[in-house]
Amino acid sequence: MKTTVAFIFGCRSVEHEVSIISAVQAMRAVNRVKYDVLPIYVTKTGEMYTSDKMLEIEPFRDMKTLIAESEPVTMIKSGNDVVVHFLKQKMFKKKEDIVINVAFPVVHGTNCEDGTLQGYLEFLGLPYVGCDVLSSAVGMDKAVFKYVMQAAGLPVLDCNCFYAREYSENREAIIESAEKEIGYPMIVKPVNLGSSVGISKAKDRAALIDAIELAVSFSDRVLIEHAVTAIREINCSVVGDTDECSASVCEEPFMNDEILSYEDKYIGGGKSSGNAKGMASLARKIPADISEEKSNEIRELACKVFKALGAAGVVRIDFIIDTESDKVYVNEVNTIPGSLSFYLWEKTDLPYEKLIDKLISLAFRRSRNRENLTFTIDTNILSGVSFGAKGAKGSKL
């Protein structure tokens, strides 16, 4: 009997379209002999739809038509199962609920990758691929992620972090603090976005003000850190869970500017060809042109980051090398990386189909482990509770 895998993608995020590309790539790589694939597309306003047409990228180019031809659905608990329930039923041709065995979130950004979707799946009691609620939330919040890394003794750049309201009320003080404690040039980032959205570099006060204004248009919290000028960016993926994990080969992405932009990642490589390749389209060197010693250092550090985060599934960790000091810094983690970093694992002798199979196996292993935990206890506390005119009697409520 095949395992039914629900791929969940889209959602209310600025990385909505990137999620579609990553999901279609993943669904096309699934072993169809072993798994039944059920696409669940979540619109930017939160509605869920499914259709076999969503297994290909072309129908998404005419979204209005695709939605009109798709079935609105929801996921609900039904006995011991979680099912996809069809919302619009015809009188003489009702669609039966589809039992889901495991969910496979392929989502990027806020409102989905940040633990929101993971919490929903936990609530349903459905096994799912990837990081759990806490590690997803920490991984998405750049400031909290830095604090966790610092607590674990892992190398990160110092930063200033503030809320948009604080900036509007104490603009001069925040700017002066950044100039004194961080110093130019600076990198300004929205705290909880991915794919380089809203990130910019500031070399002077005027540029800093512009960068902050851009960042607060995407997030109510902003992070500022010093910009390493003699920089090389190196990425490494990790797959596994808290019991065991392994790191991929390293890559060095190439950028058109001083910051690896959204366009570099998702548009530049695919613009001329017209093919949707997601992160696989980014110009990069795999393996990265670094020494074996430096590669091993970064791969070992990647696994330490993975463990400190309490991650699961597949993540990509972005590192910075200050070439003047040869020091490596942990920059960011992507708990659901674009294209699931399959291109790194293919270069590490793990084909995409086998990567997906491993991720699903890890999801089931976590689910089995959690079945051994106690989440409820039997109690007779309600037997002595009654409500009179003034509230509960016979209890400490």
N, C-alpha and C positions, 0 to 999 in steps of 0.2 A: 504494500500500500504506500502511495506517495505521501510525502510531507507537504502540506500546503503552507507556502510562505507568502505572507502579505507584505509587499514592498510599499512603504508609506513615503510619500514625497510631495514636494511643493511647499505648502504652508504659507503663513503670513510672515514673510521675511523678505529683506532686500535681496537675498540670495535665492529667491524662488526659482528663477529660470535655471540657475546653476544646478539646483537640486534635481530638476527634471532631467537634465543631461546626465548627471551621475547615476540616477535611478535607471534610466533606460539602458545605459551601459551595463549596469549590474544585472538587470533582468535578462539582457541578451546573453550574458555569460553563464547563466545558471544551467546546471545539468538537468535537462527536462525529463530524463529517464528517472531521476531520483526525486525531483521536486515538481509540484504544481505551483505556478507563479500567479499570484493575484495582485494586480496593480491597484493601489488605492491613492488616487491623486487628491490632494487637499488644496482647494482654491485659496486665493489671497484673502478671502473673507471667511474661510473656515469650513466650507461645505466639502463633503467627501463624495467622490465619484469613482466608478470603475468601468473599464471597457477593455476588451482585448486590443483595441486600437492603440491603447496607451503603452503597448509593448514596443512600439516604434516611435522614433522622434518626429517623423514627418507630420502626423496629425496635430501635434502641438503647435505647429506654425499657423494653424487656423483654430485658435482656442475656442471661439464662439461656436463653431460647428462641432468641434469635438465634444464640448460639454452638452450640447443639444442631443448628441447621439449616444451619450453615456448614461449610466444608471446611477442615480443618487443613492448613497448607502450610508450606513453607520455601523460602528462596532459595538456589540452589546454582549453582556454575560448571559449565557443560557445554560442553566444547570452547571455542570463542571466545565463547559466549553465556552470559548469566546467565538462569536460568529459575526460574519458580515451580513447585515440585514438590509434587504432592498426596501427602500422607502416608498416607492411608487409601484403598487401592485395592480395588475389587471384582474378584472373580475373572474375571467375564465382561464387565466394563465398566470398563476402566481409563481413567483420565483422563490425557490427554497433557499433558506439561509446557508451560507457556506462556512463550515468550521475552519478556523485558522489554527494551525499548530504552532506557528512562530511568526513574530513580526520582524521586519527588516527595515528599520528607519534609514532612509537615505535623504536626510534633510540637512540644511546648512543655515546657521544664523539664529538670531533671537526668535522666540516663540516656538521653537521646535528642537533645535540642537542643544539648547540651554537647560535641558531637564524637564521642560514643559511636556513634551510628548512622552518622554520616558516615564514621567509621573502618571500620565493617563494609562499607559500600558501596565505599570505596576498596579494601579487601581483595578484594572480589569483582571489582573492575575495572568497575563499573557507573557510567555517567554519572548524575549526580544534580543536582537543583536546589538552589541555595542556597549558603551559606557552607561552606568546607572544614573540615577537622578543627581546624586551629589557630585560625582566626577564630571558629569556633563555640565552642571552649573558652574563648578569651579573652573573648568576648562574654558568656558565661554567668557567668564569675567576676567579680563586681563589683569586687573589689580589684585583680586583675590588669588589668582593663579600665581602671581609673583610672591605674594605673602606666603603661600603654601610652599613654594620652592625655597624661599629663604629659610623657612622653618625646618625644611629637610636638609639644609646646608648645601643647596645646589646653586650654581652661579647664575644670577640674573642682574640686569642693570637696575640701579635705583630709580625711583620715579616719584613724581608728585601726582596726586589724584584729588579731584574735587568735583562737586556737583554743579550743574548748570546754574542753579539758583544762587549758589555761593559766588559764582563768577559774576552773575548779574549784579550782585550786591557789593562785592569786594573785588572788582576787576583789577584795580591797580595793585592791591596787595598780592593777589594771586600771580600776576605777571612778574612782579618784583621778586616774589619767592622763587618762581621758576628760574628767573635769570640768575639769582644768587645761588640756589641749591643745585640746579641742573646745568645751566649754562648753554650758550649757543654752540653749535646748532642743536636743535631739539626735534624730536619726533612727537607729534600730537596724534592721539588715537581716541576714538570712541571706545569706551571700556568693554562693550559687549557686542561688537560686530566682528565678522570675519571677512575673508576675501579682500582684505585691504580697503574696504569701503570706509570713506571718511578720514583716512589717514593721510597726513601731509607733513612736510619738513619745514622748519622755520629757522632762518639764518639771522633774523633780526626781529625787533619788536613788532613792526608792521606785519610781517609774515606770521608771527606768532598769534597776533590777534585774529588774522584771517583764518589760520588753522584751527583755533579754538572755536570760532564761529561756525566753521564747517562741521567740526566734531559734535558740537552740541545740537546741531540740526538732526543728528542721527541717534544720539544717546543723551541721557540726562547726567551721565558721569563721563569725565574726560581724564585721560592719563597722559602725562608728559614725561618723557625720558630723554636722556642725552643721546644724540645721534652719533654713533661711531662713524668716523669719516673714512678710516682705512678698513673697509668692511668687505667680508665675503659672507654670503648667506649659504648655509648648508642645511639641507633637510634630510630627515631620516624617519622612516615609518616603523612602528612597533605593532606586533600582533600578539594576542594572548589574553591573560587575565591575571588576577592577583597571585595565582599559584605558579604560573610560568609564563614567560614571554620571550620573544626573540626580535631582533632588529634587522631591518632590511639594509641593503647597500645604501650609501649616501648619494645624494644628488646635489648639484649646484645649479639653481635656476638663474637664467639671464634676464635682465630687465632693461627696459628702454629709458628708465630714469633712475634717480637715486633711491626710489622706493619701488618695490615690486607691486605694481598696481593691479586693480581688478581687470583692466584691459590686457595687461601682460598675461595674467593667469588664464582668462577665459575667452578673450576675443581675438587677440593678435594672431595666434597660431591658426585659428580657424577661419579668419576673415576671407582670405583669398580662396580657400578650398570650398567654403560653404558647408563644410561638415562640422557637426557638433561634437567636439572631442573633449570639452571640459578641461580639467587640469592636464590631461594628456597632451593638449596642444601647446603647452608652455615650452618655450625654448629652454633646454636644460642639458647638462652633462651628467650622464649616468654610466658608470660610477663617477662621483666627483673627482676632480683632478687634485687630490690631496694625498699625503703620505699614508701608508698603511697604519702607521702609529696614530696619526690624527683621526683617521677613519675609525679605528678601534676605540679611541677615546670618546668620540661622538656617539658611537653605537652603544657603548657601555653607559654613557650619560643618558641616552634616550631611554634605556630600560629603567634607570633609576627614576627618571621623570615619570614614566608610566606607572611604576610602583607607588611613588609618592602621591600621585593623583588618585590611585585606586582605580585605574582605567581598566577597560575590557574591550574586546573586539579589535578593531584596527584604528590607530591614530597616526597622525603625522606631526612630528615635532620639528619646529623651525629653530635653527641655531644661528648665531652670529659669531664669526671669528674676527677679532680685532687683529689685523695682520701686523700691526706695529708691536703688539705685545704677545701675539700668538695665543691669546686667551680666548676660550670658548664660553659664550653666554647662551643660556636658554632664552629664546625669544618668546615663542608662543606655542600652544598646542592646538591642534585641530582634531576634536574628538570624533568627528565624522568628516574625514578629509575629502576634498574634491576628487571625484573619480575613484574614491576609496583607496587612493594611492596604488592601484593595481599595477601601474607602470613600474613602480619601485620593486614590487614583489615578483613581477615577471623577470626582472633582472637579478632576483635573488632565488631563482629556480622554484618559484611558487606560482604557477599559472593562475589566471583570474578565476577560472572555474573551481580550482582547488582552494583558493583563498576564500571564496564565498562558502564553500562546503565547511571549511574550518570555522568560519565566523558563526555559522548556524550551529555547529557542534558546541562551540563555546557558550552560545546562548542557552542551549539545553542543559549544559553542565551547570551553569549558574542557577538555572531554575531547579534542578535536582538538589543542589546544595541548599537552596532556600527552603525547600520543602521540609528539611530537617530542623528548621528553626521554629520557635514558638512565637506566634504573633497574637494569639488570643488565649484567654484563660476562662475556665468555667467559674462562675460566681453566682451567688444568690442575692446580690446587692439590690436587685429590683423587687425582691419578694417583700421587703419591708418598707417600700416607698409608696406613699399616697399623697395626693395633693388636696389640701384644704383651701380655705379662702386666703390664707397667708402664705401658701407655698407648700413645700415638701415637708411631711412629718415622718418621724421614725428613721431619719437618715441624716447624714452630715452634708447633704447637698446644699 
